Amino acid sequence: MGRILLLIVIVFVVIWLVRGLLVTRKRGAPPQAPGPASGDLVHCAHCGVLLPRGESRNAGGRDYCSEEHGRLGPREDR
Ligand SMILES: [Zn+2]
């Protein structure tokens, strides 16, 4: 009878340890944005409109809202 009780205690300890490991892994996940389109917002260097980085066009190291604004480049009077 004592051996059965000991076995039950060991099983509970193993389950408790495995659950603890799983929770630690979930908490240890890096706090990054779930998708490339969400989170980071950038301003168009030409017209200043705010848009997700995933939808912006990059030209000359700057972000633009459209191909045309990327071609026109950053606005001079700002
Ligand atoms: Zn623009």
N, CA, C, O and the ligand as a Tripos MOL2 file, in Angstrom:
@<TRIPOS>MOLECULE
protein
  313   311    79     0     0
PROTEIN
NO_CHARGES

@<TRIPOS>ATOM
      1 N           0.8330   -1.2120    0.0000 N.3       1 MET1
      2 CA          0.0000    0.0000    0.0000 C.3       1 MET1
      3 C           0.8610    1.2520    0.0000 C.2       1 MET1
      4 O           0.5480    2.2260   -0.6850 O.2       1 MET1
      5 N           1.9290    1.2300    0.7550 N.am      2 GLY2
      6 CA          2.8420    2.3680    0.8070 C.3       2 GLY2
      7 C           3.4880    2.6500   -0.5410 C.2       2 GLY2
      8 O           3.7180    3.8020   -0.9070 O.2       2 GLY2
      9 N           3.7790    1.5650   -1.2850 N.am      3 ARG3
     10 CA          4.4280    1.7220   -2.5900 C.3       3 ARG3
     11 C           3.4700    2.3720   -3.5850 C.2       3 ARG3
     12 O           3.8880    3.1790   -4.4160 O.2       3 ARG3
     13 N           2.1750    2.0180   -3.5010 N.am      4 ILE4
     14 CA          1.1820    2.6000   -4.4140 C.3       4 ILE4
     15 C           1.0510    4.1040   -4.1500 C.2       4 ILE4
     16 O           1.0040    4.9150   -5.0740 O.2       4 ILE4
     17 N           0.9930    4.4510   -2.8480 N.am      5 LEU5
     18 CA          0.9090    5.8680   -2.4810 C.3       5 LEU5
     19 C           2.1270    6.6330   -3.0040 C.2       5 LEU5
     20 O           2.0010    7.7370   -3.5350 O.2       5 LEU5
     21 N           3.3080    6.0290   -2.8460 N.am      6 LEU6
     22 CA          4.5430    6.6540   -3.3220 C.3       6 LEU6
     23 C           4.4850    6.8580   -4.8350 C.2       6 LEU6
     24 O           4.9030    7.9010   -5.3370 O.2       6 LEU6
     25 N           3.9650    5.8620   -5.5660 N.am      7 LEU7
     26 CA          3.8370    5.9340   -7.0220 C.3       7 LEU7
     27 C           2.9120    7.0840   -7.4180 C.2       7 LEU7
     28 O           3.2070    7.8390   -8.3450 O.2       7 LEU7
     29 N           1.7740    7.2090   -6.6960 N.am      8 ILE8
     30 CA          0.8130    8.2810   -6.9860 C.3       8 ILE8
     31 C           1.4740    9.6420   -6.7690 C.2       8 ILE8
     32 O           1.3140   10.5570   -7.5770 O.2       8 ILE8
     33 N           2.2120    9.7630   -5.6750 N.am      9 VAL9
     34 CA          2.9020   11.0360   -5.3750 C.3       9 VAL9
     35 C           3.9070   11.3610   -6.4860 C.2       9 VAL9
     36 O           3.9990   12.5080   -6.9240 O.2       9 VAL9
     37 N           4.6630   10.3490   -6.9400 N.am     10 ILE10
     38 CA          5.6620   10.5680   -8.0080 C.3      10 ILE10
     39 C           4.9720   11.0300   -9.2910 C.2      10 ILE10
     40 O           5.4470   11.9430   -9.9660 O.2      10 ILE10
     41 N           3.8230   10.3760   -9.6270 N.am     11 VAL11
     42 CA          3.0820   10.7490  -10.8390 C.3      11 VAL11
     43 C           2.6270   12.2040  -10.7420 C.2      11 VAL11
     44 O           2.7420   12.9550  -11.7100 O.2      11 VAL11
     45 N           2.1110   12.6050   -9.5810 N.am     12 PHE12
     46 CA          1.6510   13.9940   -9.4030 C.3      12 PHE12
     47 C           2.8140   14.9770   -9.5270 C.2      12 PHE12
     48 O           2.6740   16.0410  -10.1300 O.2      12 PHE12
     49 N           3.9470   14.6190   -8.9590 N.am     13 VAL13
     50 CA          5.1240   15.5040   -9.0320 C.3      13 VAL13
     51 C           5.5720   15.6650  -10.4860 C.2      13 VAL13
     52 O           5.9140   16.7670  -10.9150 O.2      13 VAL13
     53 N           5.5690   14.5470  -11.2540 N.am     14 VAL14
     54 CA          5.9840   14.6080  -12.6710 C.3      14 VAL14
     55 C           5.0240   15.5020  -13.4490 C.2      14 VAL14
     56 O           5.4690   16.3460  -14.2260 O.2      14 VAL14
     57 N           3.6960   15.3300  -13.2530 N.am     15 ILE15
     58 CA          2.6980   16.1610  -13.9400 C.3      15 ILE15
     59 C           2.9120   17.6300  -13.5860 C.2      15 ILE15
     60 O           2.8660   18.4980  -14.4580 O.2      15 ILE15
     61 N           3.1470   17.9050  -12.3000 N.am     16 TRP16
     62 CA          3.3470   19.2800  -11.8310 C.3      16 TRP16
     63 C           4.5850   19.9020  -12.4850 C.2      16 TRP16
     64 O           4.5670   21.0680  -12.8800 O.2      16 TRP16
     65 N           5.6670   19.1080  -12.5960 N.am     17 LEU17
     66 CA          6.9030   19.6000  -13.2110 C.3      17 LEU17
     67 C           6.7000   19.8870  -14.6990 C.2      17 LEU17
     68 O           7.1630   20.9130  -15.1990 O.2      17 LEU17
     69 N           6.0020   18.9780  -15.4200 N.am     18 VAL18
     70 CA          5.7680   19.1570  -16.8580 C.3      18 VAL18
     71 C           4.9140   20.3990  -17.1010 C.2      18 VAL18
     72 O           5.1950   21.1820  -18.0070 O.2      18 VAL18
     73 N           3.8670   20.5770  -16.2850 N.am     19 ARG19
     74 CA          3.0120   21.7620  -16.4360 C.3      19 ARG19
     75 C           3.8040   23.0400  -16.1820 C.2      19 ARG19
     76 O           3.6340   24.0360  -16.8860 O.2      19 ARG19
     77 N           4.6640   23.0030  -15.1800 N.am     20 GLY20
     78 CA          5.5040   24.1600  -14.8710 C.3      20 GLY20
     79 C           6.4130   24.5160  -16.0330 C.2      20 GLY20
     80 O           6.6120   25.6920  -16.3390 O.2      20 GLY20
     81 N           6.9730   23.4790  -16.6910 N.am     21 LEU21
     82 CA          7.8510   23.7060  -17.8380 C.3      21 LEU21
     83 C           7.0730   24.3350  -18.9910 C.2      21 LEU21
     84 O           7.5650   25.2590  -19.6390 O.2      21 LEU21
     85 N           5.8560   23.8380  -19.2510 N.am     22 LEU22
     86 CA          5.0350   24.3610  -20.3480 C.3      22 LEU22
     87 C           4.6880   25.8220  -20.1070 C.2      22 LEU22
     88 O           4.7620   26.6300  -21.0340 O.2      22 LEU22
     89 N           4.3110   26.1810  -18.8830 N.am     23 VAL23
     90 CA          3.9570   27.5640  -18.5540 C.3      23 VAL23
     91 C           5.1770   28.4610  -18.7290 C.2      23 VAL23
     92 O           5.0660   29.5680  -19.2540 O.2      23 VAL23
     93 N           6.3470   27.9820  -18.2870 N.am     24 THR24
     94 CA          7.5760   28.7650  -18.4230 C.3      24 THR24
     95 C           7.8830   29.0210  -19.8850 C.2      24 THR24
     96 O           8.3050   30.1200  -20.2450 O.2      24 THR24
     97 N           7.6770   28.0190  -20.7400 N.am     25 ARG25
     98 CA          7.9450   28.1880  -22.1660 C.3      25 ARG25
     99 C           7.0140   29.2340  -22.7730 C.2      25 ARG25
    100 O           7.4430   30.0780  -23.5600 O.2      25 ARG25
    101 N           5.7190   29.1690  -22.3940 N.am     26 LYS26
    102 CA          4.7560   30.1330  -22.9300 C.3      26 LYS26
    103 C           5.1170   31.5510  -22.5030 C.2      26 LYS26
    104 O           5.0550   32.4850  -23.3020 O.2      26 LYS26
    105 N           5.4970   31.7030  -21.2230 N.am     27 ARG27
    106 CA          5.8590   33.0320  -20.7170 C.3      27 ARG27
    107 C           7.1660   33.5030  -21.3210 C.2      27 ARG27
    108 O           7.3900   34.7050  -21.4600 O.2      27 ARG27
    109 N           8.0400   32.5580  -21.6840 N.am     28 GLY28
    110 CA          9.3410   32.9110  -22.2210 C.3      28 GLY28
    111 C           9.3240   33.3120  -23.6830 C.2      28 GLY28
    112 O          10.3580   33.6890  -24.2350 O.2      28 GLY28
    113 N           8.1370   33.2340  -24.3320 N.am     29 ALA29
    114 CA          8.0520   33.6080  -25.7440 C.3      29 ALA29
    115 C           8.4000   35.0810  -25.9100 C.2      29 ALA29
    116 O           8.0090   35.9040  -25.0820 O.2      29 ALA29
    117 N           9.1290   35.4240  -26.9670 N.am     30 PRO30
    118 CA          9.5160   36.8260  -27.1670 C.3      30 PRO30
    119 C           8.2930   37.7120  -27.4200 C.2      30 PRO30
    120 O           7.3960   37.3200  -28.1670 O.2      30 PRO30
    121 N           8.2460   38.8990  -26.8090 N.am     31 PRO31
    122 CA          7.0840   39.7820  -26.9520 C.3      31 PRO31
    123 C           7.1160   40.5490  -28.2630 C.2      31 PRO31
    124 O           7.2030   41.7770  -28.2670 O.2      31 PRO31
    125 N           7.0460   39.8310  -29.3710 N.am     32 GLN32
    126 CA          7.0790   40.4740  -30.6840 C.3      32 GLN32
    127 C           5.6740   40.5880  -31.2590 C.2      32 GLN32
    128 O           4.7470   39.9290  -30.7890 O.2      32 GLN32
    129 N           5.5270   41.4130  -32.2620 N.am     33 ALA33
    130 CA          4.2370   41.6140  -32.9240 C.3      33 ALA33
    131 C           3.8070   40.3120  -33.5980 C.2      33 ALA33
    132 O           4.6460   39.6150  -34.1700 O.2      33 ALA33
    133 N           2.5230   39.9710  -33.5440 N.am     34 PRO34
    134 CA          2.0600   38.7150  -34.1200 C.3      34 PRO34
    135 C           2.2310   38.6460  -35.6270 C.2      34 PRO34
    136 O           2.4680   37.5600  -36.1570 O.2      34 PRO34
    137 N           2.1220   39.7510  -36.3320 N.am     35 GLY35
    138 CA          2.2610   39.7260  -37.7860 C.3      35 GLY35
    139 C           3.0910   40.8870  -38.2710 C.2      35 GLY35
    140 O           3.2720   41.8650  -37.5460 O.2      35 GLY35
    141 N           3.6060   40.7980  -39.4950 N.am     36 PRO36
    142 CA          4.4330   41.8940  -40.0110 C.3      36 PRO36
    143 C           3.6200   43.1580  -40.2840 C.2      36 PRO36
    144 O           4.1790   44.2550  -40.2720 O.2      36 PRO36
    145 N           2.3130   43.0320  -40.5300 N.am     37 ALA37
    146 CA          1.5020   44.1960  -40.8830 C.3      37 ALA37
    147 C           1.0260   44.9460  -39.6400 C.2      37 ALA37
    148 O           0.6370   46.1090  -39.7450 O.2      37 ALA37
    149 N           1.0470   44.3110  -38.4650 N.am     38 SER38
    150 CA          0.5340   44.9650  -37.2710 C.3      38 SER38
    151 C           1.6710   45.5390  -36.4430 C.2      38 SER38
    152 O           2.8220   45.1240  -36.5810 O.2      38 SER38
    153 N           1.3480   46.4840  -35.5910 N.am     39 GLY39
    154 CA          2.3530   47.0490  -34.7090 C.3      39 GLY39
    155 C           3.0110   48.2650  -35.3100 C.2      39 GLY39
    156 O           2.4600   49.3650  -35.2780 O.2      39 GLY39
    157 N           4.2120   48.0600  -35.8680 N.am     40 ASP40
    158 CA          5.0330   49.1480  -36.3680 C.3      40 ASP40
    159 C           4.3120   50.0250  -37.3850 C.2      40 ASP40
    160 O           3.8410   49.5410  -38.4150 O.2      40 ASP40
    161 N           4.2320   51.3250  -37.0840 N.am     41 LEU41
    162 CA          3.6500   52.2850  -38.0260 C.3      41 LEU41
    163 C           4.7420   53.2390  -38.4850 C.2      41 LEU41
    164 O           5.6070   53.6400  -37.7060 O.2      41 LEU41
    165 N           4.6870   53.5940  -39.7620 N.am     42 VAL42
    166 CA          5.6850   54.5140  -40.3260 C.3      42 VAL42
    167 C           4.9720   55.6620  -41.0370 C.2      42 VAL42
    168 O           3.8310   55.5240  -41.4780 O.2      42 VAL42
    169 N           5.6640   56.7930  -41.1400 N.am     43 HIS43
    170 CA          5.1440   57.9520  -41.8650 C.3      43 HIS43
    171 C           5.6990   57.9360  -43.2820 C.2      43 HIS43
    172 O           6.8700   57.6290  -43.5030 O.2      43 HIS43
    173 N           4.8410   58.2680  -44.2310 N.am     44 CYS44
    174 CA          5.3070   58.4570  -45.6030 C.3      44 CYS44
    175 C           6.2110   59.6950  -45.6050 C.2      44 CYS44
    176 O           5.8310   60.7500  -45.0970 O.2      44 CYS44
    177 N           7.4140   59.5540  -46.1840 N.am     45 ALA45
    178 CA          8.3700   60.6720  -46.1820 C.3      45 ALA45
    179 C           7.9020   61.7970  -47.0950 C.2      45 ALA45
    180 O           8.4140   62.9120  -46.9980 O.2      45 ALA45
    181 N           6.9390   61.5310  -47.9810 N.am     46 HIS46
    182 CA          6.4740   62.5640  -48.9060 C.3      46 HIS46
    183 C           5.2400   63.2930  -48.3760 C.2      46 HIS46
    184 O           5.2440   64.5200  -48.2760 O.2      46 HIS46
    185 N           4.1810   62.5480  -48.0350 N.am     47 CYS47
    186 CA          2.9270   63.1890  -47.6230 C.3      47 CYS47
    187 C           2.6650   63.0770  -46.1210 C.2      47 CYS47
    188 O           1.7640   63.7350  -45.6010 O.2      47 CYS47
    189 N           3.4410   62.2530  -45.4200 N.am     48 GLY48
    190 CA          3.3210   62.1720  -43.9710 C.3      48 GLY48
    191 C           2.2180   61.2690  -43.4590 C.2      48 GLY48
    192 O           1.9790   61.2120  -42.2530 O.2      48 GLY48
    193 N           1.5350   60.5550  -44.3590 N.am     49 VAL49
    194 CA          0.4490   59.6640  -43.9280 C.3      49 VAL49
    195 C           1.0260   58.5010  -43.1130 C.2      49 VAL49
    196 O           2.1270   58.0260  -43.3880 O.2      49 VAL49
    197 N           0.2640   58.0490  -42.1010 N.am     50 LEU50
    198 CA          0.7020   56.9690  -41.2170 C.3      50 LEU50
    199 C           0.1860   55.6450  -41.7640 C.2      50 LEU50
    200 O          -1.0030   55.5150  -42.0550 O.2      50 LEU50
    201 N           1.0690   54.6630  -41.9070 N.am     51 LEU51
    202 CA          0.6530   53.3560  -42.4290 C.3      51 LEU51
    203 C           1.5220   52.2590  -41.8280 C.2      51 LEU51
    204 O           2.6450   52.5230  -41.3990 O.2      51 LEU51
    205 N           1.0000   51.0010  -41.7940 N.am     52 PRO52
    206 CA          1.8070   49.8950  -41.2610 C.3      52 PRO52
    207 C           3.0550   49.6750  -42.1070 C.2      52 PRO52
    208 O           3.0320   49.8210  -43.3290 O.2      52 PRO52
    209 N           4.1490   49.3190  -41.4280 N.am     53 ARG53
    210 CA          5.4160   49.1140  -42.1340 C.3      53 ARG53
    211 C           5.2860   48.0620  -43.2280 C.2      53 ARG53
    212 O           5.9340   48.1730  -44.2690 O.2      53 ARG53
    213 N           4.4670   47.0550  -43.0090 N.am     54 GLY54
    214 CA          4.3020   45.9960  -43.9970 C.3      54 GLY54
    215 C           3.6720   46.4740  -45.2930 C.2      54 GLY54
    216 O           3.8420   45.8410  -46.3350 O.2      54 GLY54
    217 N           2.9300   47.6090  -45.2380 N.am     55 GLU55
    218 CA          2.2760   48.1290  -46.4440 C.3      55 GLU55
    219 C           3.0560   49.2640  -47.0810 C.2      55 GLU55
    220 O           2.6680   49.7640  -48.1370 O.2      55 GLU55
    221 N           4.1540   49.6810  -46.4530 N.am     56 SER56
    222 CA          4.9030   50.8260  -46.9830 C.3      56 SER56
    223 C           5.8910   50.3650  -48.0440 C.2      56 SER56
    224 O           6.2780   49.1970  -48.0860 O.2      56 SER56
    225 N           6.2930   51.3030  -48.9050 N.am     57 ARG57
    226 CA          7.3420   51.0480  -49.8940 C.3      57 ARG57
    227 C           8.6010   51.7400  -49.4180 C.2      57 ARG57
    228 O           8.5610   52.8880  -48.9740 O.2      57 ARG57
    229 N           9.7220   51.0350  -49.5120 N.am     58 ASN58
    230 CA         10.9820   51.6240  -49.0810 C.3      58 ASN58
    231 C          11.7830   52.0590  -50.2970 C.2      58 ASN58
    232 O          11.9940   51.2890  -51.2330 O.2      58 ASN58
    233 N          12.2270   53.3210  -50.2590 N.am     59 ALA59
    234 CA         13.0600   53.8490  -51.3440 C.3      59 ALA59
    235 C          14.0780   54.8000  -50.7420 C.2      59 ALA59
    236 O          13.7130   55.7340  -50.0280 O.2      59 ALA59
    237 N          15.3480   54.5700  -51.0260 N.am     60 GLY60
    238 CA         16.4110   55.4330  -50.5300 C.3      60 GLY60
    239 C          16.4770   55.4860  -49.0170 C.2      60 GLY60
    240 O          16.8490   56.5190  -48.4610 O.2      60 GLY60
    241 N          16.1250   54.3930  -48.3250 N.am     61 GLY61
    242 CA         16.1920   54.3420  -46.8700 C.3      61 GLY61
    243 C          15.0180   55.0190  -46.1820 C.2      61 GLY61
    244 O          15.0170   55.1380  -44.9570 O.2      61 GLY61
    245 N          14.0040   55.4710  -46.9450 N.am     62 ARG62
    246 CA         12.8280   56.1010  -46.3550 C.3      62 ARG62
    247 C          11.5850   55.3060  -46.7290 C.2      62 ARG62
    248 O          11.5800   54.5520  -47.7030 O.2      62 ARG62
    249 N          10.5300   55.4880  -45.9370 N.am     63 ASP63
    250 CA          9.2710   54.7700  -46.1790 C.3      63 ASP63
    251 C           8.2680   55.6860  -46.8670 C.2      63 ASP63
    252 O           8.1660   56.8730  -46.5530 O.2      63 ASP63
    253 N           7.5280   55.1090  -47.8130 N.am     64 TYR64
    254 CA          6.5250   55.8680  -48.5640 C.3      64 TYR64
    255 C           5.2230   55.0890  -48.6050 C.2      64 TYR64
    256 O           5.2090   53.8690  -48.4460 O.2      64 TYR64
    257 N           4.0980   55.8290  -48.8260 N.am     65 CYS65
    258 CA          2.7810   55.1960  -48.8440 C.3      65 CYS65
    259 C           2.4850   54.5630  -50.1940 C.2      65 CYS65
    260 O           1.6400   53.6720  -50.2790 O.2      65 CYS65
    261 N           3.1660   55.0050  -51.2560 N.am     66 SER66
    262 CA          2.8780   54.4890  -52.5950 C.3      66 SER66
    263 C           4.1330   54.5390  -53.4550 C.2      66 SER66
    264 O           5.1140   55.2020  -53.1170 O.2      66 SER66
    265 N           4.0800   53.8210  -54.5760 N.am     67 GLU67
    266 CA          5.2030   53.8160  -55.5140 C.3      67 GLU67
    267 C           5.4900   55.2280  -56.0070 C.2      67 GLU67
    268 O           6.6450   55.6240  -56.1620 O.2      67 GLU67
    269 N           4.4040   55.9890  -56.2540 N.am     68 GLU68
    270 CA          4.5670   57.3270  -56.8030 C.3      68 GLU68
    271 C           5.3130   58.2380  -55.8220 C.2      68 GLU68
    272 O           6.2250   58.9670  -56.2130 O.2      68 GLU68
    273 N           4.9180   58.1900  -54.5490 N.am     69 HIS69
    274 CA          5.5980   59.0290  -53.5590 C.3      69 HIS69
    275 C           7.0380   58.5750  -53.3700 C.2      69 HIS69
    276 O           7.9090   59.3930  -53.0750 O.2      69 HIS69
    277 N           7.3020   57.2820  -53.5350 N.am     70 GLY70
    278 CA          8.6680   56.7870  -53.4670 C.3      70 GLY70
    279 C           9.5020   57.3530  -54.6010 C.2      70 GLY70
    280 O          10.6860   57.6460  -54.4340 O.2      70 GLY70
    281 N           8.8600   57.5040  -55.7740 N.am     71 ARG71
    282 CA          9.5520   58.0670  -56.9380 C.3      71 ARG71
    283 C           9.7810   59.5670  -56.7410 C.2      71 ARG71
    284 O          10.8320   60.0920  -57.1080 O.2      71 ARG71
    285 N           8.7850   60.2580  -56.1580 N.am     72 LEU72
    286 CA          8.8940   61.7120  -55.9620 C.3      72 LEU72
    287 C           9.9260   62.0550  -54.8800 C.2      72 LEU72
    288 O          10.5430   63.1200  -54.9120 O.2      72 LEU72
    289 N          10.1040   61.1290  -53.9150 N.am     73 GLY73
    290 CA         11.0950   61.3730  -52.8650 C.3      73 GLY73
    291 C          10.5160   62.1950  -51.7260 C.2      73 GLY73
    292 O           9.3440   62.5720  -51.7610 O.2      73 GLY73
    293 N          11.3480   62.4800  -50.6990 N.am     74 PRO74
    294 CA         10.8720   63.2520  -49.5400 C.3      74 PRO74
    295 C          10.5080   64.6730  -49.9340 C.2      74 PRO74
    296 O          11.1480   65.2740  -50.7980 O.2      74 PRO74
    297 N           9.4500   65.2170  -49.2780 N.am     75 ARG75
    298 CA          8.9900   66.5620  -49.6050 C.3      75 ARG75
    299 C          10.0350   67.5900  -49.1680 C.2      75 ARG75
    300 O          10.6430   67.4710  -48.1040 O.2      75 ARG75
    301 N          10.2250   68.5920  -50.0080 N.am     76 GLU76
    302 CA         11.3070   69.5810  -49.7690 C.3      76 GLU76
    303 C          10.9960   70.5030  -48.6000 C.2      76 GLU76
    304 O          11.8880   70.8170  -47.8130 O.2      76 GLU76
    305 N           9.7360   70.9480  -48.4700 N.am     77 ASP77
    306 CA          9.4080   72.0170  -47.5040 C.3      77 ASP77
    307 C           9.1150   71.4970  -46.1040 C.2      77 ASP77
    308 O           8.2730   72.0570  -45.4030 O.2      77 ASP77
    309 N           9.8190   70.4000  -45.6720 N.am     78 ARG78
    310 CA          9.6030   69.9280  -44.2980 C.3      78 ARG78
    311 C          10.9210   69.6400  -43.6160 C.2      78 ARG78
    312 O          10.9380   69.2330  -42.4540 O.2      78 ARG78
    313 ZN          2.6360   59.4600  -49.3680 Zn       79 ZN79
@<TRIPOS>BOND
     1     1     2 1
     2     2     3 1
     3     3     4 2
     4     3     5 am
     5     5     6 1
     6     6     7 1
     7     7     8 2
     8     7     9 am
     9     9    10 1
    10    10    11 1
    11    11    12 2
    12    11    13 am
    13    13    14 1
    14    14    15 1
    15    15    16 2
    16    15    17 am
    17    17    18 1
    18    18    19 1
    19    19    20 2
    20    19    21 am
    21    21    22 1
    22    22    23 1
    23    23    24 2
    24    23    25 am
    25    25    26 1
    26    26    27 1
    27    27    28 2
    28    27    29 am
    29    29    30 1
    30    30    31 1
    31    31    32 2
    32    31    33 am
    33    33    34 1
    34    34    35 1
    35    35    36 2
    36    35    37 am
    37    37    38 1
    38    38    39 1
    39    39    40 2
    40    39    41 am
    41    41    42 1
    42    42    43 1
    43    43    44 2
    44    43    45 am
    45    45    46 1
    46    46    47 1
    47    47    48 2
    48    47    49 am
    49    49    50 1
    50    50    51 1
    51    51    52 2
    52    51    53 am
    53    53    54 1
    54    54    55 1
    55    55    56 2
    56    55    57 am
    57    57    58 1
    58    58    59 1
    59    59    60 2
    60    59    61 am
    61    61    62 1
    62    62    63 1
    63    63    64 2
    64    63    65 am
    65    65    66 1
    66    66    67 1
    67    67    68 2
    68    67    69 am
    69    69    70 1
    70    70    71 1
    71    71    72 2
    72    71    73 am
    73    73    74 1
    74    74    75 1
    75    75    76 2
    76    75    77 am
    77    77    78 1
    78    78    79 1
    79    79    80 2
    80    79    81 am
    81    81    82 1
    82    82    83 1
    83    83    84 2
    84    83    85 am
    85    85    86 1
    86    86    87 1
    87    87    88 2
    88    87    89 am
    89    89    90 1
    90    90    91 1
    91    91    92 2
    92    91    93 am
    93    93    94 1
    94    94    95 1
    95    95    96 2
    96    95    97 am
    97    97    98 1
    98    98    99 1
    99    99   100 2
   100    99   101 am
   101   101   102 1
   102   102   103 1
   103   103   104 2
   104   103   105 am
   105   105   106 1
   106   106   107 1
   107   107   108 2
   108   107   109 am
   109   109   110 1
   110   110   111 1
   111   111   112 2
   112   111   113 am
   113   113   114 1
   114   114   115 1
   115   115   116 2
   116   115   117 am
   117   117   118 1
   118   118   119 1
   119   119   120 2
   120   119   121 am
   121   121   122 1
   122   122   123 1
   123   123   124 2
   124   123   125 am
   125   125   126 1
   126   126   127 1
   127   127   128 2
   128   127   129 am
   129   129   130 1
   130   130   131 1
   131   131   132 2
   132   131   133 am
   133   133   134 1
   134   134   135 1
   135   135   136 2
   136   135   137 am
   137   137   138 1
   138   138   139 1
   139   139   140 2
   140   139   141 am
   141   141   142 1
   142   142   143 1
   143   143   144 2
   144   143   145 am
   145   145   146 1
   146   146   147 1
   147   147   148 2
   148   147   149 am
   149   149   150 1
   150   150   151 1
   151   151   152 2
   152   151   153 am
   153   153   154 1
   154   154   155 1
   155   155   156 2
   156   155   157 am
   157   157   158 1
   158   158   159 1
   159   159   160 2
   160   159   161 am
   161   161   162 1
   162   162   163 1
   163   163   164 2
   164   163   165 am
   165   165   166 1
   166   166   167 1
   167   167   168 2
   168   167   169 am
   169   169   170 1
   170   170   171 1
   171   171   172 2
   172   171   173 am
   173   173   174 1
   174   174   175 1
   175   175   176 2
   176   175   177 am
   177   177   178 1
   178   178   179 1
   179   179   180 2
   180   179   181 am
   181   181   182 1
   182   182   183 1
   183   183   184 2
   184   183   185 am
   185   185   186 1
   186   186   187 1
   187   187   188 2
   188   187   189 am
   189   189   190 1
   190   190   191 1
   191   191   192 2
   192   191   193 am
   193   193   194 1
   194   194   195 1
   195   195   196 2
   196   195   197 am
   197   197   198 1
   198   198   199 1
   199   199   200 2
   200   199   201 am
   201   201   202 1
   202   202   203 1
   203   203   204 2
   204   203   205 am
   205   205   206 1
   206   206   207 1
   207   207   208 2
   208   207   209 am
   209   209   210 1
   210   210   211 1
   211   211   212 2
   212   211   213 am
   213   213   214 1
   214   214   215 1
   215   215   216 2
   216   215   217 am
   217   217   218 1
   218   218   219 1
   219   219   220 2
   220   219   221 am
   221   221   222 1
   222   222   223 1
   223   223   224 2
   224   223   225 am
   225   225   226 1
   226   226   227 1
   227   227   228 2
   228   227   229 am
   229   229   230 1
   230   230   231 1
   231   231   232 2
   232   231   233 am
   233   233   234 1
   234   234   235 1
   235   235   236 2
   236   235   237 am
   237   237   238 1
   238   238   239 1
   239   239   240 2
   240   239   241 am
   241   241   242 1
   242   242   243 1
   243   243   244 2
   244   243   245 am
   245   245   246 1
   246   246   247 1
   247   247   248 2
   248   247   249 am
   249   249   250 1
   250   250   251 1
   251   251   252 2
   252   251   253 am
   253   253   254 1
   254   254   255 1
   255   255   256 2
   256   255   257 am
   257   257   258 1
   258   258   259 1
   259   259   260 2
   260   259   261 am
   261   261   262 1
   262   262   263 1
   263   263   264 2
   264   263   265 am
   265   265   266 1
   266   266   267 1
   267   267   268 2
   268   267   269 am
   269   269   270 1
   270   270   271 1
   271   271   272 2
   272   271   273 am
   273   273   274 1
   274   274   275 1
   275   275   276 2
   276   275   277 am
   277   277   278 1
   278   278   279 1
   279   279   280 2
   280   279   281 am
   281   281   282 1
   282   282   283 1
   283   283   284 2
   284   283   285 am
   285   285   286 1
   286   286   287 1
   287   287   288 2
   288   287   289 am
   289   289   290 1
   290   290   291 1
   291   291   292 2
   292   291   293 am
   293   293   294 1
   294   294   295 1
   295   295   296 2
   296   295   297 am
   297   297   298 1
   298   298   299 1
   299   299   300 2
   300   299   301 am
   301   301   302 1
   302   302   303 1
   303   303   304 2
   304   303   305 am
   305   305   306 1
   306   306   307 1
   307   307   308 2
   308   307   309 am
   309   309   310 1
   310   310   311 1
   311   311   312 2
@<TRIPOS>SUBSTRUCTURE
     1 MET1         2 RESIDUE 1 A MET
     2 GLY2         6 RESIDUE 1 A GLY
     3 ARG3        10 RESIDUE 1 A ARG
     4 ILE4        14 RESIDUE 1 A ILE
     5 LEU5        18 RESIDUE 1 A LEU
     6 LEU6        22 RESIDUE 1 A LEU
     7 LEU7        26 RESIDUE 1 A LEU
     8 ILE8        30 RESIDUE 1 A ILE
     9 VAL9        34 RESIDUE 1 A VAL
    10 ILE10       38 RESIDUE 1 A ILE
    11 VAL11       42 RESIDUE 1 A VAL
    12 PHE12       46 RESIDUE 1 A PHE
    13 VAL13       50 RESIDUE 1 A VAL
    14 VAL14       54 RESIDUE 1 A VAL
    15 ILE15       58 RESIDUE 1 A ILE
    16 TRP16       62 RESIDUE 1 A TRP
    17 LEU17       66 RESIDUE 1 A LEU
    18 VAL18       70 RESIDUE 1 A VAL
    19 ARG19       74 RESIDUE 1 A ARG
    20 GLY20       78 RESIDUE 1 A GLY
    21 LEU21       82 RESIDUE 1 A LEU
    22 LEU22       86 RESIDUE 1 A LEU
    23 VAL23       90 RESIDUE 1 A VAL
    24 THR24       94 RESIDUE 1 A THR
    25 ARG25       98 RESIDUE 1 A ARG
    26 LYS26      102 RESIDUE 1 A LYS
    27 ARG27      106 RESIDUE 1 A ARG
    28 GLY28      110 RESIDUE 1 A GLY
    29 ALA29      114 RESIDUE 1 A ALA
    30 PRO30      118 RESIDUE 1 A PRO
    31 PRO31      122 RESIDUE 1 A PRO
    32 GLN32      126 RESIDUE 1 A GLN
    33 ALA33      130 RESIDUE 1 A ALA
    34 PRO34      134 RESIDUE 1 A PRO
    35 GLY35      138 RESIDUE 1 A GLY
    36 PRO36      142 RESIDUE 1 A PRO
    37 ALA37      146 RESIDUE 1 A ALA
    38 SER38      150 RESIDUE 1 A SER
    39 GLY39      154 RESIDUE 1 A GLY
    40 ASP40      158 RESIDUE 1 A ASP
    41 LEU41      162 RESIDUE 1 A LEU
    42 VAL42      166 RESIDUE 1 A VAL
    43 HIS43      170 RESIDUE 1 A HIS
    44 CYS44      174 RESIDUE 1 A CYS
    45 ALA45      178 RESIDUE 1 A ALA
    46 HIS46      182 RESIDUE 1 A HIS
    47 CYS47      186 RESIDUE 1 A CYS
    48 GLY48      190 RESIDUE 1 A GLY
    49 VAL49      194 RESIDUE 1 A VAL
    50 LEU50      198 RESIDUE 1 A LEU
    51 LEU51      202 RESIDUE 1 A LEU
    52 PRO52      206 RESIDUE 1 A PRO
    53 ARG53      210 RESIDUE 1 A ARG
    54 GLY54      214 RESIDUE 1 A GLY
    55 GLU55      218 RESIDUE 1 A GLU
    56 SER56      222 RESIDUE 1 A SER
    57 ARG57      226 RESIDUE 1 A ARG
    58 ASN58      230 RESIDUE 1 A ASN
    59 ALA59      234 RESIDUE 1 A ALA
    60 GLY60      238 RESIDUE 1 A GLY
    61 GLY61      242 RESIDUE 1 A GLY
    62 ARG62      246 RESIDUE 1 A ARG
    63 ASP63      250 RESIDUE 1 A ASP
    64 TYR64      254 RESIDUE 1 A TYR
    65 CYS65      258 RESIDUE 1 A CYS
    66 SER66      262 RESIDUE 1 A SER
    67 GLU67      266 RESIDUE 1 A GLU
    68 GLU68      270 RESIDUE 1 A GLU
    69 HIS69      274 RESIDUE 1 A HIS
    70 GLY70      278 RESIDUE 1 A GLY
    71 ARG71      282 RESIDUE 1 A ARG
    72 LEU72      286 RESIDUE 1 A LEU
    73 GLY73      290 RESIDUE 1 A GLY
    74 PRO74      294 RESIDUE 1 A PRO
    75 ARG75      298 RESIDUE 1 A ARG
    76 GLU76      302 RESIDUE 1 A GLU
    77 ASP77      306 RESIDUE 1 A ASP
    78 ARG78      310 RESIDUE 1 A ARG
    79 ZN79       313 GROUP 0 **** ****
